[in-house]
Amino acid sequence: MRQHLIYALASIVLLAACASTPPAPMASAPLLPTTGNTATGTVQFKQLPGKVLVSGSISGLAPNATLGFHLHEKGDCSSGDGMSAGGHFNPDGHAHGAASSAMHHAGDLPSLQADAQGVAKFSFESTSLSVGSGPHDVVGHGLIVHRDADDYTTQPTGNSGPRIACGVVRAV
């Protein structure tokens, strides 16, 4: 009987601990096309221990295209060309580069790959970003899809071409 009481109390403590664990911080960016373009979609950011899961789907892209994808410094998509979002998000002052390289802008994200229908679906993890706090927080920044592939060397933009979609990252 005493053993059952101990198990019951342990279960209550575990349930209480689970109930008081706050949910992981999350953010989302609805992407809208810039003037003359058709790209739309939604990108989600979820804080995990030591990294951020970035996932989403973007349609209205050129079929089979590789496109630059960056977090930008300003959460402003008011200009028709997306230039109001400013340059790449770069709180550490690093040179532009591939997200997989040791040194790159925090906002340098892996390129998108559209399928034959012009849709890019993706999911990747970033250790350069955070959601909800700190200098690498994505909330309040602009998210840009570029028309061209990122060459990962041209400074400071990667020669990714015009901005074809823009969204502002908001906490959810």
Steps between C-alpha positions, in 0.01 A plus 500: 500500500778741594675430167180590310481829690859582408430424131186714509685795655785466251249501214335816632837676529594400144166617362531831682850548358376429147206735541725786613757461220452798270454424130797553271511855357370513144474757225357514151541708185229514234674576171334721240623572149686817415373704204472291184568168673283208613693336787297439819534274799552468870816431699500380861778534756504280811756534777655166597782444748803676344346543154200619302290281271407695185231347278251604241362490151523768231316488167492718191872448433667427168489122442818316606665827608756542777432822691679706762329513839598745773386655825536878466564771757169688481149366541374727225345378175337833411696564180383321187845353439571372853797735542339653810609183687859626485808280483558155641452452874859505626526567876856359517647698208613191306554479125225347286526125446322168494294418809710184535832691516662605827467872421187648344227752570249368752243572226673284237260209458534194275383560144152388403443238230173521308349186350356467147179672618688800642456398866781488756435297816775504758602423854842570647663590830704811574738555791542865391148610593272513803129558554376743763822627658861594453694681227420232241122515553310465171188682626450837337731437206420474130516171311586522130487254211729604215456416130848350452724249672737626769866466392610520867802713410387838363502752786278589668201341322602180320389645165152353552319747278171682554275436797193307387325450836513672837358425842541624857576244772253524789479306827210254518 
